[in-house]
């Protein structure tokens, strides 16, 4: 199957989806270039050239001969989209990256993007949720690798929870947002019981052990099921959205918001919280109705939850989530789970991407996967004009097969610099577990199969066997 993925990439290149090119200029890595200043609004732009770049987590990949040590494949954007000819494989053995690859570290278990030092170059925040800290197994760690004019630099720092606990999986759940509105992204990491906060700073790359402060999310204290960020009340400060539990994650959860402020995240919730049937609901954040305040969509893959909480939207207001007037999905029942909100068609309203990893392939093969985009509007989400893509969609390279899990992860970003968000889609089980990523580019009114591409670890010269390449994609500030 790896050969098939490689053939798909060759076909896509021939069609003009990718173009080779490198930037070998390693000078002035810490200086904000004119290009970086101009492209500062391009989320995920590691090298400041105006095109978003893509980090692909392969947490089960082999690194330095260690099984499941994990790695992150990095490809760079260009005028023609993601350029697989310009790439690197990032591990804990890469120059400047702290640590050592060890079996079951799962480096790349989460991959989030954000400019944490405010230099105009996006940085990668990478979780290794299986990392042992001393003799404490599965404690977890987080690594920040800094961007520069030539791409990812050899400057990196790593940190773990102040309270090292076995099986805490620190780094599994990360959200990034400018919580204190100082122009630098801050990092929020779950240590299972609390959220540890690391403030962005100009000298963060020179801070071997960054200072952390802890907050307990609303309804939490035992486990945290999900973290996200967004400006819910429209005051210019990113807020921290969480689903947390006082008991086992399978029991009731609480959806709540901790507000950002000039001093960072406050410990008092913004507005009312929401009781959920489970502690593992996903909270997806974005501005659906275009009023300048981010809204929160709740969703879960559990089939025995109440129907009205499936794709329920809580509008953002000046006082927090409007819990008294939630907006329930009125379209046909949807399979899958809400993944991301992003303005795919450029109309000023964020659209919802739903990943359905259980979608059948032709012939009835299970778990092939598909994604559907539902449009946002001033009247909230609608199925009118929705788009569905899979590896069986005409024009999309590759083949839809059982157990691909296409749509398990998605990452919207402007990879070709045309001002519209494109969509990277992970299929981490494709090729008997080696994994692959598809690129769908924005057209006149949403996504299009034209120029789409598919690539796997072989195309980046990375280990492919059971890598789960695409299990994580450099996400827009939430995981």
Secondary structure as GFF3:
##gff-version 3
##sequence-region A 1 479
A	DSSP	alpha_helix	2	14	.	.	.	ID=ss1
A	DSSP	alpha_helix	34	38	.	.	.	ID=ss2
A	DSSP	beta_strand	54	58	.	.	.	ID=ss3
A	DSSP	beta_strand	71	76	.	.	.	ID=ss4
A	DSSP	beta_strand	83	90	.	.	.	ID=ss5
A	DSSP	beta_strand	107	114	.	.	.	ID=ss6
A	DSSP	beta_strand	123	128	.	.	.	ID=ss7
A	DSSP	beta_strand	141	148	.	.	.	ID=ss8
A	DSSP	beta_strand	151	159	.	.	.	ID=ss9
A	DSSP	beta_strand	174	177	.	.	.	ID=ss10
A	DSSP	beta_strand	186	190	.	.	.	ID=ss11
A	DSSP	beta_strand	195	198	.	.	.	ID=ss12
A	DSSP	three_ten_helix	204	206	.	.	.	ID=ss13
A	DSSP	beta_strand	213	215	.	.	.	ID=ss14
A	DSSP	beta_strand	223	230	.	.	.	ID=ss15
A	DSSP	beta_strand	239	245	.	.	.	ID=ss16
A	DSSP	beta_strand	253	258	.	.	.	ID=ss17
A	DSSP	beta_strand	274	276	.	.	.	ID=ss18
A	DSSP	beta_strand	282	286	.	.	.	ID=ss19
A	DSSP	beta_strand	295	299	.	.	.	ID=ss20
A	DSSP	three_ten_helix	307	309	.	.	.	ID=ss21
A	DSSP	beta_strand	312	314	.	.	.	ID=ss22
A	DSSP	beta_strand	316	317	.	.	.	ID=ss23
A	DSSP	beta_strand	320	321	.	.	.	ID=ss24
A	DSSP	beta_strand	327	328	.	.	.	ID=ss25
A	DSSP	beta_strand	337	342	.	.	.	ID=ss26
A	DSSP	beta_strand	351	356	.	.	.	ID=ss27
A	DSSP	beta_strand	370	375	.	.	.	ID=ss28
A	DSSP	beta_strand	382	389	.	.	.	ID=ss29
A	DSSP	beta_strand	406	413	.	.	.	ID=ss30
A	DSSP	beta_strand	422	427	.	.	.	ID=ss31
A	DSSP	alpha_helix	430	433	.	.	.	ID=ss32
A	DSSP	beta_strand	436	443	.	.	.	ID=ss33
A	DSSP	beta_strand	446	456	.	.	.	ID=ss34
A	DSSP	three_ten_helix	457	460	.	.	.	ID=ss35
A	DSSP	beta_strand	472	473	.	.	.	ID=ss36
###
